[in-house]
């Protein structure tokens, strides 16, 4: 078969690339090595983790806040098999949806491992081996969980997020190595269900890639769930037994080594690009020191007609970043002139309260010497948040000291993942803090906190604080 464009990988970046290419009239194929479409995000990442996060939050509220709301319960317990079953149903519905979209857009789907024979020929190894040719190719093979030197998950007691999504019993205790997004989300799932969570993080704050104020607030919130934190610690050893694990770590600032025993150890120290076995050597592509594929400003590799997007290239490993890059590449190949502003791709942590940020963090503004002013508003001063008992967190807004243009917005609070979209729109159109402060926000809503933070940043005139 001859195609205008072939996409290797069917995650959010890959399938969106294929759909946009098909919309633009390109004869398109997509290759997926597994039996189901959707990649990590739909099968063992974004979607199933959010399903469990929602279920665990419902349980936590039933156990801790329903009585205050005037709802009396008795005999409350966790039905973990049902929780996992519901998660699987959510995943299957999404996977079926992607299969429908492929059919709707007349995209040919191949299941098997795709690898380059040459720049225009791809071998697909599966139940049957076949070969296709393509004028253009997009590598969208995503990433897989990373580990630490000398620590290999056995997938029984030393697990990654993939295995954590299928635990059929609530652990009594769990050590989470890594205080980043994945660790805090999966830790939250089990922490809400009653698991004692101990977090080991090499950096001196949680979610270190985000604004430092967010990490401090998140630590306070998770502390209320019973989390214990050991920041600035280097893990030196993880040993598994039939019944549990022993984790050893050294404090970076000196002191006695730490030893923690638990039922499970969740290794969540980031992800690494999946580029093995693609036959890159056959077309002259070499990866960098972190396994990523170098690309130019058009996301084209050093081989003309071969592009790479998502987790296999530089930048944040986010599903929506991969989607934007997929649309970008499809439109560029079709002769259009798309653009991506990487500064305005939001980051989100789906704990509760949620954490979201876009634009510059305070530490980045200081490091680059950009003059700025800050405004903050706590959710405990929000009428809507008080009504829903979501009083933890705040909105922080950074605006240019001279022009008042919004440079960054960071939120930890209820529905922060949805609220951040307003900040993205505002910053895409280069709005000032004054602009947002003068726009009417419905009352009572959580988004009023963003308006108040902008008022505080403009001239320290927040109305409800």
N, C-alpha and C positions, 0 to 999 in steps of 0.2 A: 504494500500500500504506500502511496505517496501523499504526504500531508504538507500543508503550508506551515503548520506549527504543531510541535509535539511537546507535551509537558510531562516531565518525569516527576511524579509525586502528586498525590491528590489531597493534600492538606488544604487549609484555607487559602494559602498562596497559590497552590497548583490548580485547584478546581476553579477559583475565581479567574485566574489567568485564562484558563480554557474557555470559560463562559464568555468573558469579554472578547476574546479572540473570535469565537463563533459569532457573537453579535456583530462583529465588524466584518463578517463574511469570509473568514479564513477557515479552510478545511482543517479541522483540529482533532488531535488524538491526545489521550491522557493515559499514562502508564502508572499502575499502582502495584507494588510487590505483594501487598496483603489482599485478603479476600474482600475486605470492606473498604469503601471509600471514606475520605475525611481526614486521614492522617492522624497524627498524635492528638491534635486539638479535639476532634470529634470523638475519637475512640478511647483515648487514655489520658486526656489532658483537660482542656478548658471546660468542655461540656459535662463529662462525668463528675469532675471535681465540684463544679457549681451545683450539680444536682445533689451531691452529698452535703455540700455546705448549706444548701437550703433546708434539707431534711434535718440536719443536726441543729440548725438554728430554731426550727419549729419545736424540736424536742426541748432545747434549752429554755425557750420562752415558756413552754408548757410547765417545765419544772420550776422555773424561777420567777416568772412575772405574771402568769395567768391569775394567781390568787389576788394580786394587787388589782387586776382588771375586773375582779368580781367573778372569776371563773374557777370553780372548785373541781379538782380532779382527784381520783384515787386509783391506785394500781398502775401508775404510769411506769412504763418500761420501754427499753429500746428493743425493737424487732430488727436486728441487723440484717438477716437474710432478706426481709421485705424491703429494707432501705436499699440494699444492693440490687434487688430485683427492679425496683423503680428506676434506679440509676441506669440499669441496662436497657430498660424500655425507652428512656429518654435518649440514650445513645442510638438505639436502633431506629427511632423515629427520625433523628437527624441524618443518619447514614442513608436511610431510605429516601430522604429528601434530596440528598446530593445525587443519588442514582437517578431520581426523577429529573433533576436539572440537567444531567448529562444527556438523557434521552430527549428532553424538550429542546435542547440546543443542538441536537444532532452531532454530539461529540462521541467519537469512537473510544471505548474503554478497553484497555488491555490489562489483564492481571498477570503479574510476573515481575521478575527483576530486570529492569532496563539498564543496559550498559552500552557505551559508545563503541562501535566498530571503527567508524570514522566520524567526521563532523556532521555528516548527513545521513548516517546509517546507524540504527539502534537495534541491538539484539534484545529480545524479550525472552527470558528464561522462566518458564512456568510449567504448567501441566504439559504444554507443548511448546517447543521452541520455534519462534518466528522472528522475522526481520522486517522492519519498516524503514522507509526513507522519509526525510523531512527537510524542508528548506530552512526552517528555523527550529531551535530547541530551547526550552526553558528548563533549567535544573531547579526543582523545588522540593528537594528530598527531606528538608526539615532537619530535626536534631533528635538526640537521644540523651537520657540522663547521664551526667558526668559523675565521676567518683573521685576519691582522693588517692594519692599514691599509697600502695600497700593495703588498701581497703577495697575489697571486692564484694558487692552485694551477693548473698547466696539466695536471695529471693524467698527465703523462709523466715529468718529472724532479722537479717540485715537486708532491708528492702528499699526500693525506690518508690516514687509516687505511683508507678504503674501497679505494683503489688498492693500498695496501701489502699487503692481504690476497690480492692476485692476482699479485704479482711472480713471474715464472716462472724467475728466476735469482737466486742469492744475490749481493747487491751487495758490491762490495769495500769500500765506505764509505758512510756515511749520516749526515747531520746531522739531529738530532731537535730541532725547536723546541718546547719545552714539556716540563718535567720532571714533569708530572702523571701521572695513572693511565694514560691512553691512550698517551702517549709512552713511558713506562717499560715497558709491556707489549709494545708493538710493537717497541720497541728491543730488548727481551729476545729476542724471536723471532729477529731477525737477528743479534744479538750472539752468541747461542749457536751459530749456524750459521757464524760466522767473520767477519761484517761488522764493520768498525771503526766504532764508534758515537761520535759527538760530540754532547753534549747542551748546548743553550743554554736557560737558564731565567732569567726576569726576577726571580723571588724569590731569596732567599738560601739556599733549601733545596729539596730534591726533595719531591714530593707535599706541597706547602705547606698543603693543606687538612686534613692529618692531624697527629697528634701529632709534634712536632719530632724526638723521639727516633727515630721510625720512618724519617724522611727521612735522618737521619744514618747509620743502620744500612744502609739500602738503598743509599746511595751507596758505602759500603764494599764491599758485596757485588757490586754491578755493576762497581765498579772492578776486581775480580778477573777479570771477563769482558773487561777491556780497554777499558771505557767511559772516555771523558774528559769532564769536566764543566766548564762555564763558567757558574757561577751569577752572579746579579746582573748580567746582561747584557741589553741591549736590542737586538733585531734591527733593523737599519736598511735592509737590502737583501738580496734574494734574486734571483739571475739564473740562468736556465737556458740551457744549450747542448744540442746534440744528444747530447753524451757525459756531461754532468754538470751540477753547479750550483756557484755561488760564493755564499757567505753571509757577510754583513758584520754585525758587532755592536759596540756600544759598551759598555765596562764602566761600570756605574752609579757606581762609586766612583772613577772617573778612570783615566786610562792610555791606552795605545795601542789604537786600534780593532783588533778581531779579524777576521781573514779566514780562512775555511775553505773548501776545495774538496773536493767529494765526488761520488759517483755519483748520489745522490738526496738530496732534502731532504724530510723528513716534517714537515708542519705539524700539530702536535697541541696547539693552544692553547685547547682546550675546545670546547663546542658551543653553538649558539644555537637557540631555539625555532623550530619550523616552523609558522608561522601565516599565511604568505602565501596569498592566493587563497581563503581560507575564507569570504569574504563577511561578515566580522565587522562591517564598516561598515553592512551591511544590517540588523543587529539591535542596533546601538548599543553594541558592545563595542570598547573601545580598549585597546591593549597598553601596558605600561609602557616605560621607557627601554631595557630589555634585550629587548623583544619578548615579554615574558611576559603572560599573561592574569591580571588580578586576580581573586581569588576570596575568599569568606568562609570561616568556620570549617567550613562544610559542603561546601566546594569548589564552591560555586555562584557563578556569575558575577553581574554586575549585572542580568542578564536572567533572571527567574524561569524555572526549568526547564532552563536551560543550565548545564552543569557543565564543569569542565576539570581534568585530572589529568596527572601525570607531568612530562615535561620542559617543557611549555608553562606551568607554574605555578612559583612560587617553591620553592626547596629543592634538595636534591641531585639531580643527573640520574642516577638509578639505576633499573635495571629493577625491582628488588624494591620500591622506594619507590612506583613507578607502580602495581605490582600491589596493594599495600596500599591505595592511594588508590582504585583501581578497585573493590575489594571494599567499601570504605567507602561510596562513592557509591551503588553498587547497593543496599546494605543500607539506606542512609538513604532512598533513593527508595521502597523497599519498606516504610518505616515503622519500621525498627529503629533502635537507638541505638548504632552502632559508634563506635570510637575509634581513634586512631593516636597513638602516642607517638613523635614524630619524633626525639627524642634517642636512641631505641633502634633506629634503623635503621642497620645496620652498613655500613661502607665496606670495600671489599676491593680489593687490587691483586694481580693474578695473575702476578706475577713468580715466580722461585724463588730464595730462599724467598718465600713469599707474605706479604703485609702485610694486616692486618685490624684494625679498630678500631670501638668502639662507646662511646657516652656522651661524657663531657667529655674533652678533651685537657688536658694539663698547662697549656698557655698559656691555655686558656679558663677553667680553674679559678682561675688567678692573676688573670686580667683581671676576673673576677666576684667576687674576694675570698672564695671558698669555702674554708674550712679543710680541708686534706686531708693524707693521708699516702700514701706511695708504697711499693710493693714490686715488686721485679724479680727475674727468674730467667732465666739464660742457658741456651740449648739445649745449649751445650757441657758443661753439668753434667747433662744428661739421658741416661740409659742408652739409651733408645729412639733418640734422635737420634744418639748415638754409633754405634749398631749400623747405622744407615742412612746414616751419613756426612753428616748434615745438622746441622752444628754451629754454623752462623751464626744470629744472631738472639737474641731474648729475648721474654719476656712482661712487660708492665708493668701493674700494677694500681693504680688510685687509689681510695682509700676516704675517706669523711668522717672527719675527725680526731676528732669527738666520738661519732658514732653508729656508725661502722664500715661504713655502707652503701656498697656499691660504686658509684662515680661514673663510672668509665671503665676500659676494658680495651683494651690495644693490644698487638698481637702481630706480630712479624716472625719467621717461622720455618716449618718444614715443616707443611703442612696448616692454616695459620692461617685460611684461608677457612672451613674446617669447624669448627675449634676455637672460633671466635668465637661460634658458636651457643650454646654453654654459657654464655658471658658474657651474651648477650642474654636467655636464659631467667632467669638469676640476677637480672639487673637488672630484668626485667619484674615479678618477684615481690619486688623490693626486698631482695634478700639482702645480708647483710653479708659482708665478707671472711672473717670467722670461720666463717660458714656453709659456704663453699666449701672452706675449709681443713680442715673436719672431715668432709667427704664423701669416701667411698672412691673413689679413682681407680685403674683397672686398671693393673697394672705388667707390663711396661714399655709406656707410651704417651706420646705427645707431650703429652696433656692434663695429665699430672702436673706439667708446667711451670706451668700455671695455678694448680693447688693450691699449689705451692711459692711462687709470686709472692704469693698471698693470705696464706700463712703469713708471708712477709716483710713484707707490709703490716700484718698484724694486730699482731705484736709482734716483728718482726725475728727470727723463729725458723724460717727455711727449713731443712729437714732435710738437703738434699744440696748445700749451698753454704757 
